[in-house]
Amino acid sequence: MISTQAWADAQWLWDFQQMRHEPRPCSVAIGLGSHDLGVADTTADLYHRGMMPLIVFTGANSRTTRDRMPRGEAEHYRERAVELGVPAEAILVEPNARNTGENIRFSRALLEAGSVPVSSVLLISKPYEERRSYATARKLWPDVEWVSASTPLTLPEYVDSIQDARLVIDMLVGAQQRLMVYPRQGFMIEQEIPEDVATAYERLRDEGFTSRLVPEESSHG
């Protein structure tokens, strides 16, 4: 049973992750691989709205996706987008990235190898990782403009879609920890953490929502 306080604290973290950028036309979109096919759905919707001419789906597999996405996250995203009417020729697949830092570095290398001019990127992630993804991208590819996007869901709606409330809160806590730890390790830009958000994170961590925490000296983004 998740307490009322824990839900309130989770809402603080959820709201902080939302960058609230207005989607606008960009040179390219990068869809970050994960367990959540909603990223592919949102990318396809933005493509049909004319927000980008080209998509890069990036992601290998993780312990949470290897059974559900045996061909790799990026490939399953590509298949989903094609089902939703995105032309196959408008999609590039980067199949090797295993963390957010690699998502950005490998996608950049793929685009540069194809001589694709990039001045702005629509960065599409899970709703609870908008800010973390943005901070990583700004650090690793600072000379382009980044616009964050995700499926427009409330926290209760997202929990309903995943059907595992504790896992969602664990993931929120993990994403928040990375925002606080990774800038010191050079993996993302520094951002000011509001006191209410830091307090909510500490309460949830102390209450045991810790399965997605990383060691303080972790070496990947």
Legacy VTK file of the C-alpha trace (Angstrom):
# vtk DataFile Version 3.0
C-alpha trace
ASCII
DATASET POLYDATA
POINTS 221 float
0.000 0.000 0.000
1.436 3.345 -1.069
0.796 6.152 1.405
-0.873 9.459 0.613
2.418 11.187 1.411
4.321 8.975 -1.024
1.859 9.782 -3.784
2.197 13.494 -3.034
5.990 13.222 -3.110
5.862 11.269 -6.380
3.758 14.068 -7.865
6.470 16.592 -6.949
9.054 14.526 -8.841
6.730 13.968 -11.796
5.975 17.671 -12.124
9.664 18.596 -11.911
10.565 16.193 -14.711
8.133 17.882 -17.090
10.041 20.480 -19.121
6.784 21.905 -20.553
8.350 22.700 -23.898
5.919 23.415 -26.714
6.665 20.996 -29.586
7.808 22.826 -32.689
9.395 21.832 -35.997
12.971 20.587 -35.587
15.696 19.193 -37.857
15.249 15.698 -36.491
13.622 13.769 -33.649
15.417 11.331 -31.378
13.170 8.780 -29.676
14.842 7.263 -26.632
14.419 3.510 -26.334
12.857 1.981 -23.230
10.143 -0.414 -22.103
7.491 2.143 -23.080
6.158 1.913 -26.655
4.306 5.135 -25.929
7.517 6.924 -26.924
7.150 5.502 -30.433
3.457 6.433 -30.499
4.204 10.025 -29.502
7.049 10.250 -32.026
4.729 9.058 -34.796
2.082 11.593 -33.764
4.623 14.436 -33.836
5.848 13.289 -37.257
2.306 13.403 -38.617
1.960 16.905 -37.164
4.934 17.995 -39.258
7.366 18.469 -36.406
10.334 16.726 -38.098
11.262 15.133 -41.436
13.481 12.448 -39.919
13.418 10.224 -36.819
16.210 8.372 -35.031
15.073 5.604 -32.719
17.884 4.614 -30.384
18.236 1.726 -27.950
19.538 -1.813 -27.568
18.029 -3.893 -24.776
17.948 -3.859 -21.000
16.881 -6.382 -18.412
13.382 -4.906 -18.514
13.011 -5.050 -22.322
14.908 -8.064 -23.641
11.915 -10.401 -23.319
9.291 -7.953 -24.601
11.473 -6.442 -27.338
13.783 -9.231 -28.516
14.837 -7.363 -31.679
15.942 -4.356 -29.626
14.121 -1.279 -28.402
14.930 0.905 -31.409
13.786 -1.735 -33.898
10.511 -2.327 -32.066
9.961 1.435 -31.985
10.595 1.581 -35.742
8.087 -1.193 -36.364
5.479 0.541 -34.218
5.970 3.890 -35.987
5.665 2.251 -39.414
2.425 0.590 -38.254
1.231 4.089 -37.351
1.909 5.378 -40.852
5.420 6.832 -40.623
7.320 6.085 -43.864
10.155 3.611 -43.290
12.544 5.891 -45.171
11.935 8.628 -42.573
13.358 6.458 -39.761
16.941 5.663 -38.799
17.673 2.941 -36.237
20.538 3.163 -33.748
20.575 -0.320 -32.147
23.496 -0.215 -29.721
22.875 2.414 -27.015
22.396 1.073 -23.483
21.989 4.311 -21.534
20.924 7.890 -22.121
24.441 9.147 -22.748
24.973 6.528 -25.439
21.547 7.335 -26.909
22.737 10.880 -27.554
26.324 10.123 -28.609
25.438 7.254 -30.935
22.506 9.125 -32.503
24.727 12.121 -33.144
27.364 9.896 -34.760
24.742 8.244 -36.968
23.401 11.592 -38.147
26.880 12.984 -38.764
27.856 9.872 -40.720
24.835 10.484 -42.934
25.696 14.183 -43.327
22.318 15.173 -41.901
22.348 18.888 -40.972
21.072 19.304 -37.411
20.366 22.619 -35.712
17.513 21.474 -33.452
16.337 18.154 -32.025
12.950 17.088 -30.724
13.932 14.766 -27.870
11.186 12.276 -27.079
11.368 10.325 -23.829
9.188 8.766 -21.174
7.223 11.430 -19.238
9.190 10.920 -16.023
12.556 11.334 -17.769
12.081 14.538 -19.762
14.376 16.669 -17.627
16.984 13.958 -17.174
17.141 13.331 -20.941
17.297 17.046 -21.697
20.106 17.619 -19.202
22.123 14.765 -20.706
21.581 15.953 -24.272
22.556 19.540 -23.423
25.808 18.288 -21.927
26.789 15.925 -24.732
25.606 17.902 -27.775
25.536 21.538 -26.650
25.586 23.230 -30.055
22.060 22.247 -31.085
18.734 23.410 -29.661
16.809 20.759 -27.693
13.034 20.582 -27.404
11.677 17.986 -24.958
8.526 15.981 -25.545
6.748 12.973 -24.085
3.314 11.392 -24.040
0.972 13.927 -22.378
-0.172 11.890 -19.392
-0.803 12.681 -15.740
0.961 10.605 -13.083
-2.190 8.540 -12.336
-2.717 7.945 -16.061
0.875 6.811 -16.484
0.621 4.466 -13.491
-2.547 2.996 -15.027
-0.717 2.446 -18.328
2.210 0.653 -16.651
0.084 -1.206 -14.075
2.817 -1.095 -11.430
2.643 1.921 -9.117
5.682 1.001 -7.051
7.853 0.562 -10.147
6.798 3.976 -11.471
7.703 5.661 -8.179
11.004 3.762 -8.060
11.753 5.048 -11.564
10.855 8.613 -10.584
13.212 8.396 -7.611
15.967 6.985 -9.827
15.533 9.740 -12.408
15.657 12.401 -9.697
18.794 10.925 -8.143
20.557 11.080 -11.505
19.666 14.763 -11.867
21.481 15.357 -8.590
24.441 12.980 -8.980
25.343 12.931 -12.658
26.246 16.638 -13.094
29.112 16.133 -10.621
30.317 13.220 -12.733
30.158 15.179 -15.991
27.215 13.299 -17.514
24.666 16.134 -17.646
24.287 19.851 -17.074
23.707 21.146 -13.558
20.158 22.218 -12.752
18.720 23.891 -9.693
16.673 21.445 -7.628
13.799 23.141 -5.742
13.772 22.403 -2.018
10.317 20.790 -2.169
11.536 18.395 -4.873
14.695 17.484 -2.949
12.653 16.840 0.203
10.159 14.675 -1.690
13.021 12.653 -3.175
14.619 12.110 0.229
11.350 10.957 1.788
10.682 8.462 -0.990
14.255 7.194 -0.883
14.093 6.756 2.883
10.754 4.970 2.515
12.419 2.338 0.336
11.663 3.358 -3.243
15.211 2.531 -4.191
15.275 -0.199 -6.847
16.306 2.247 -9.599
19.022 4.094 -7.685
22.567 3.980 -9.031
25.817 3.903 -7.027
26.959 7.441 -6.357
30.078 6.803 -8.444
28.245 5.200 -11.370
30.036 5.643 -14.683
27.274 5.993 -17.267
24.463 8.424 -18.064
LINES 1 222
221 0 1 2 3 4 5 6 7 8 9 10 11 12 13 14 15 16 17 18 19 20 21 22 23 24 25 26 27 28 29 30 31 32 33 34 35 36 37 38 39 40 41 42 43 44 45 46 47 48 49 50 51 52 53 54 55 56 57 58 59 60 61 62 63 64 65 66 67 68 69 70 71 72 73 74 75 76 77 78 79 80 81 82 83 84 85 86 87 88 89 90 91 92 93 94 95 96 97 98 99 100 101 102 103 104 105 106 107 108 109 110 111 112 113 114 115 116 117 118 119 120 121 122 123 124 125 126 127 128 129 130 131 132 133 134 135 136 137 138 139 140 141 142 143 144 145 146 147 148 149 150 151 152 153 154 155 156 157 158 159 160 161 162 163 164 165 166 167 168 169 170 171 172 173 174 175 176 177 178 179 180 181 182 183 184 185 186 187 188 189 190 191 192 193 194 195 196 197 198 199 200 201 202 203 204 205 206 207 208 209 210 211 212 213 214 215 216 217 218 219 220
